[in-house]
Amino acid sequence: MARRLEGKRIIITGAATGIGKAVAIACVAEGARIVIGDLAEEAARATVDDLGEAAQFVRCDVSDEASARKLIDQGASWLGGLDGLVNNAGLQFAGPIESFEVSRWDALMAVNIRGVFLTTKFAVPHLREAGRGSIVNTASLAAKRGGPGIAAYAASKGAVMAFTTATALELAPHNIRANSVCPGFVDTPFNSPAIQFMGGLEAQNKLVKAMVPLGRQATPDEMGPLYVYLLSDESGYVTAQALSIDGGVYN
């Protein structure tokens, strides 16, 4: 049986660790060639080394226009074109609204939504040239439900969901699909700010058991298959969706 992403050329941002790394591993395992864009150069290069000749790294700050353009153009050049884009690079801060620093709000918006806009903007011409494509943006359960201490993060991820829907409708005539993935509680260091705000791991574990029907956090590896599906031809009629993968929280 052919691998599900055989021959696909995909750029993934924020793939040095966590969900992004799991997605990168899953994509290569399914036959894709990938380019990873990340600021965490040492961790990203280690991931690329593990993946071998099917992967390449470009250092990128997705919130910077020139850097985002460089990632997409260099990535597409190395890959020989572009079939898919995964916008996974993200930033998280937590804190009460009344004391939340404006600089942190701006930083969240710069990475979490400006970055998605910039990479999408520069990827679209390459996807149109390929005649089809799939964009997968990492949103969050927070975009649908929010929660104490994460108003800024939830707002940024809500913007990702809205942007994804509009992107899907605009690009549908070009056979380019766009969907967002909304992970719930995932066991990754990315969530440390929210865990600290909740009062530590013990408090988070209690919340997870009370809130998540499956009674546990996900592992990053459990996220990869959904991204593979959305990047593959199997999901050719799926677009403009915000797909939850949260153990049953949002129902």
One Martini backbone bead per residue (centre of mass of N, CA, C, O) as a GRO file, in nm:
protein
  251
    1MET     BB    1   0.096   0.037   0.023
    2ALA     BB    2   0.073   0.354  -0.008
    3ARG     BB    3   0.171   0.633   0.103
    4ARG     BB    4  -0.018   0.916   0.194
    5LEU     BB    5   0.248   1.131   0.118
    6GLU     BB    6   0.353   1.065  -0.149
    7GLY     BB    7   0.543   1.340  -0.278
    8LYS     BB    8   0.507   1.545  -0.073
    9ARG     BB    9   0.531   1.910  -0.012
   10ILE     BB   10   0.634   2.037   0.314
   11ILE     BB   11   0.565   2.298   0.544
   12ILE     BB   12   0.687   2.346   0.890
   13THR     BB   13   0.604   2.508   1.175
   14GLY     BB   14   0.711   2.441   1.481
   15ALA     BB   15   0.911   2.143   1.469
   16ALA     BB   16   1.115   2.090   1.711
   17THR     BB   17   0.860   2.031   1.895
   18GLY     BB   18   0.608   1.853   1.981
   19ILE     BB   19   0.363   1.865   1.762
   20GLY     BB   20   0.542   1.940   1.521
   21LYS     BB   21   0.730   1.698   1.541
   22ALA     BB   22   0.513   1.481   1.509
   23VAL     BB   23   0.427   1.575   1.228
   24ALA     BB   24   0.697   1.540   1.087
   25ILE     BB   25   0.726   1.237   1.136
   26ALA     BB   26   0.458   1.151   1.002
   27CYS     BB   27   0.512   1.263   0.718
   28VAL     BB   28   0.768   1.100   0.653
   29ALA     BB   29   0.640   0.818   0.705
   30GLU     BB   30   0.426   0.897   0.452
   31GLY     BB   31   0.644   1.033   0.217
   32ALA     BB   32   0.743   1.305   0.281
   33ARG     BB   33   0.872   1.623   0.222
   34ILE     BB   34   1.051   1.858   0.438
   35VAL     BB   35   1.021   2.183   0.602
   36ILE     BB   36   1.168   2.351   0.874
   37GLY     BB   37   1.041   2.620   1.080
   38ASP     BB   38   1.261   2.784   1.324
   39LEU     BB   39   1.418   2.918   1.621
   40ALA     BB   40   1.501   2.632   1.733
   41GLU     BB   41   1.779   2.523   1.606
   42GLU     BB   42   1.887   2.276   1.761
   43ALA     BB   43   1.621   2.110   1.769
   44ALA     BB   44   1.561   2.117   1.464
   45ARG     BB   45   1.822   1.979   1.369
   46ALA     BB   46   1.773   1.718   1.522
   47THR     BB   47   1.517   1.641   1.371
   48VAL     BB   48   1.641   1.637   1.087
   49ASP     BB   49   1.856   1.424   1.144
   50ASP     BB   50   1.647   1.199   1.211
   51LEU     BB   51   1.500   1.221   0.914
   52GLY     BB   52   1.697   1.312   0.701
   53GLU     BB   53   1.667   1.363   0.353
   54ALA     BB   54   1.350   1.457   0.393
   55ALA     BB   55   1.491   1.702   0.550
   56GLN     BB   56   1.475   2.057   0.635
   57PHE     BB   57   1.630   2.372   0.745
   58VAL     BB   58   1.482   2.695   0.850
   59ARG     BB   59   1.534   2.982   0.980
   60CYS     BB   60   1.246   3.125   1.170
   61ASP     BB   61   1.039   3.421   1.190
   62VAL     BB   62   0.705   3.444   1.141
   63SER     BB   63   0.669   3.762   1.228
   64ASP     BB   64   0.866   3.805   0.988
   65GLU     BB   65   0.851   3.882   0.667
   66ALA     BB   66   1.132   3.800   0.555
   67SER     BB   67   1.147   3.526   0.699
   68ALA     BB   68   0.891   3.400   0.581
   69ARG     BB   69   0.973   3.421   0.285
   70LYS     BB   70   1.229   3.253   0.305
   71LEU     BB   71   1.104   2.990   0.389
   72ILE     BB   72   0.915   2.947   0.146
   73ASP     BB   73   1.116   2.984  -0.090
   74GLN     BB   74   1.336   2.785   0.004
   75GLY     BB   75   1.155   2.545   0.050
   76ALA     BB   76   1.035   2.521  -0.239
   77SER     BB   77   1.307   2.489  -0.377
   78TRP     BB   78   1.402   2.228  -0.236
   79LEU     BB   79   1.128   2.066  -0.305
   80GLY     BB   80   1.003   2.160  -0.595
   81GLY     BB   81   0.768   2.279  -0.426
   82LEU     BB   82   0.407   2.287  -0.318
   83ASP     BB   83   0.142   2.115  -0.109
   84GLY     BB   84   0.209   2.209   0.201
   85LEU     BB   85   0.090   2.373   0.514
   86VAL     BB   86   0.215   2.415   0.854
   87ASN     BB   87   0.081   2.610   1.120
   88ASN     BB   88   0.255   2.581   1.446
   89ALA     BB   89   0.362   2.824   1.543
   90GLY     BB   90   0.401   2.930   1.895
   91LEU     BB   91   0.255   3.115   2.176
   92GLN     BB   92   0.260   3.132   2.549
   93PHE     BB   93   0.050   3.306   2.780
   94ALA     BB   94  -0.034   3.389   3.128
   95GLY     BB   95  -0.310   3.583   3.274
   96PRO     BB   96  -0.459   3.836   3.392
   97ILE     BB   97  -0.610   4.091   3.239
   98GLU     BB   98  -0.533   4.337   3.438
   99SER     BB   99  -0.201   4.229   3.420
  100PHE     BB  100  -0.158   4.213   3.126
  101GLU     BB  101   0.079   4.258   2.901
  102VAL     BB  102   0.104   4.419   2.607
  103SER     BB  103   0.362   4.279   2.503
  104ARG     BB  104   0.237   3.994   2.516
  105TRP     BB  105   0.005   4.034   2.331
  106ASP     BB  106   0.175   4.114   2.082
  107ALA     BB  107   0.340   3.851   2.069
  108LEU     BB  108   0.107   3.659   2.022
  109MET     BB  109   0.000   3.792   1.760
  110ALA     BB  110   0.261   3.773   1.593
  111VAL     BB  111   0.280   3.458   1.594
  112ASN     BB  112  -0.023   3.327   1.588
  113ILE     BB  113  -0.125   3.523   1.330
  114ARG     BB  114   0.079   3.675   1.161
  115GLY     BB  115   0.238   3.418   1.084
  116VAL     BB  116   0.007   3.281   0.930
  117PHE     BB  117  -0.030   3.499   0.721
  118LEU     BB  118   0.256   3.512   0.598
  119THR     BB  119   0.295   3.217   0.504
  120THR     BB  120   0.043   3.209   0.335
  121LYS     BB  121   0.099   3.438   0.141
  122PHE     BB  122   0.369   3.294   0.025
  123ALA     BB  123   0.238   3.007  -0.049
  124VAL     BB  124   0.012   3.043  -0.260
  125PRO     BB  125   0.170   3.057  -0.532
  126HIS     BB  126   0.282   2.764  -0.504
  127LEU     BB  127   0.008   2.618  -0.486
  128ARG     BB  128  -0.106   2.718  -0.755
  129GLU     BB  129   0.115   2.590  -0.928
  130ALA     BB  130   0.036   2.293  -0.836
  131GLY     BB  131  -0.307   2.296  -0.830
  132ARG     BB  132  -0.275   2.233  -0.516
  133GLY     BB  133  -0.376   2.219  -0.156
  134SER     BB  134  -0.269   2.231   0.204
  135ILE     BB  135  -0.387   2.395   0.497
  136VAL     BB  136  -0.257   2.378   0.840
  137ASN     BB  137  -0.387   2.506   1.145
  138THR     BB  138  -0.300   2.582   1.471
  139ALA     BB  139  -0.502   2.598   1.722
  140SER     BB  140  -0.760   2.559   1.979
  141LEU     BB  141  -0.961   2.502   2.238
  142ALA     BB  142  -0.943   2.804   2.330
  143ALA     BB  143  -1.104   2.913   2.077
  144LYS     BB  144  -1.385   2.779   2.190
  145ARG     BB  145  -1.357   2.825   2.533
  146GLY     BB  146  -1.133   2.909   2.687
  147GLY     BB  147  -1.013   3.078   2.992
  148PRO     BB  148  -0.848   3.129   3.262
  149GLY     BB  149  -0.561   3.328   3.171
  150ILE     BB  150  -0.626   3.297   2.823
  151ALA     BB  151  -0.732   3.540   2.653
  152ALA     BB  152  -0.503   3.600   2.452
  153TYR     BB  153  -0.463   3.319   2.338
  154ALA     BB  154  -0.757   3.274   2.249
  155ALA     BB  155  -0.766   3.513   2.053
  156SER     BB  156  -0.541   3.414   1.861
  157LYS     BB  157  -0.686   3.136   1.793
  158GLY     BB  158  -0.949   3.255   1.690
  159ALA     BB  159  -0.812   3.395   1.453
  160VAL     BB  160  -0.719   3.140   1.313
  161MET     BB  161  -0.997   3.027   1.253
  162ALA     BB  162  -1.102   3.267   1.084
  163PHE     BB  163  -0.875   3.270   0.875
  164THR     BB  164  -0.916   2.984   0.770
  165THR     BB  165  -1.200   3.015   0.656
  166ALA     BB  166  -1.137   3.245   0.459
  167THR     BB  167  -0.916   3.100   0.305
  168ALA     BB  168  -1.084   2.862   0.201
  169LEU     BB  169  -1.289   3.037   0.034
  170GLU     BB  170  -1.078   3.186  -0.145
  171LEU     BB  171  -0.913   2.906  -0.247
  172ALA     BB  172  -1.111   2.697  -0.372
  173PRO     BB  173  -1.085   2.769  -0.685
  174HIS     BB  174  -0.764   2.649  -0.651
  175ASN     BB  175  -0.758   2.381  -0.481
  176ILE     BB  176  -0.739   2.505  -0.184
  177ARG     BB  177  -0.703   2.407   0.141
  178ALA     BB  178  -0.846   2.487   0.481
  179ASN     BB  179  -0.747   2.402   0.820
  180SER     BB  180  -0.816   2.342   1.165
  181VAL     BB  181  -0.658   2.260   1.473
  182CYS     BB  182  -0.793   2.158   1.811
  183PRO     BB  183  -0.626   2.121   2.073
  184GLY     BB  184  -0.600   2.020   2.379
  185PHE     BB  185  -0.464   1.839   2.606
  186VAL     BB  186  -0.104   1.845   2.592
  187ASP     BB  187   0.202   1.681   2.654
  188THR     BB  188   0.373   1.986   2.678
  189PRO     BB  189   0.582   2.258   2.743
  190PHE     BB  190   0.400   2.479   2.610
  191ASN     BB  191   0.191   2.469   2.876
  192SER     BB  192   0.333   2.597   3.127
  193PRO     BB  193   0.189   2.872   3.175
  194ALA     BB  194  -0.092   2.747   3.236
  195ILE     BB  195  -0.005   2.562   3.466
  196GLN     BB  196   0.094   2.782   3.655
  197PHE     BB  197  -0.177   2.933   3.675
  198MET     BB  198  -0.331   2.673   3.798
  199GLY     BB  199  -0.090   2.553   4.018
  200GLY     BB  200   0.008   2.311   3.856
  201LEU     BB  201   0.006   1.975   3.794
  202GLU     BB  202  -0.206   1.887   3.999
  203ALA     BB  203  -0.425   2.085   3.907
  204GLN     BB  204  -0.434   1.994   3.613
  205ASN     BB  205  -0.510   1.696   3.660
  206LYS     BB  206  -0.783   1.759   3.787
  207LEU     BB  207  -0.901   1.908   3.544
  208VAL     BB  208  -0.879   1.683   3.338
  209LYS     BB  209  -1.058   1.473   3.488
  210ALA     BB  210  -1.311   1.672   3.492
  211MET     BB  211  -1.316   1.764   3.167
  212VAL     BB  212  -1.216   1.490   3.037
  213PRO     BB  213  -1.366   1.211   2.929
  214LEU     BB  214  -1.085   1.042   2.895
  215GLY     BB  215  -0.894   1.144   3.152
  216ARG     BB  216  -0.664   1.283   2.961
  217GLN     BB  217  -0.393   1.344   2.800
  218ALA     BB  218  -0.219   1.398   2.528
  219THR     BB  219  -0.006   1.314   2.282
  220PRO     BB  220   0.167   1.422   2.019
  221ASP     BB  221   0.130   1.157   1.845
  222GLU     BB  222  -0.195   1.196   1.837
  223MET     BB  223  -0.185   1.436   1.620
  224GLY     BB  224  -0.054   1.351   1.346
  225PRO     BB  225  -0.285   1.195   1.184
  226LEU     BB  226  -0.464   1.445   1.126
  227TYR     BB  227  -0.263   1.598   0.954
  228VAL     BB  228  -0.223   1.385   0.742
  229TYR     BB  229  -0.512   1.380   0.643
  230LEU     BB  230  -0.527   1.690   0.561
  231LEU     BB  231  -0.274   1.655   0.353
  232SER     BB  232  -0.428   1.454   0.206
  233ASP     BB  233  -0.639   1.316  -0.041
  234GLU     BB  234  -0.860   1.207   0.159
  235SER     BB  235  -0.939   1.534   0.220
  236GLY     BB  236  -1.055   1.672  -0.056
  237TYR     BB  237  -1.357   1.761   0.102
  238VAL     BB  238  -1.189   1.926   0.324
  239THR     BB  239  -1.302   2.248   0.442
  240ALA     BB  240  -1.336   2.499   0.678
  241GLN     BB  241  -1.226   2.355   0.941
  242ALA     BB  242  -1.258   2.280   1.307
  243LEU     BB  243  -1.070   2.032   1.455
  244SER     BB  244  -1.112   1.836   1.721
  245ILE     BB  245  -0.850   1.714   1.976
  246ASP     BB  246  -0.984   1.654   2.320
  247GLY     BB  247  -1.142   1.399   2.451
  248GLY     BB  248  -1.450   1.549   2.448
  249VAL     BB  249  -1.494   1.846   2.538
  250TYR     BB  250  -1.603   1.932   2.253
  251ASN     BB  251  -1.981   1.885   2.199
   0.00000   0.00000   0.00000
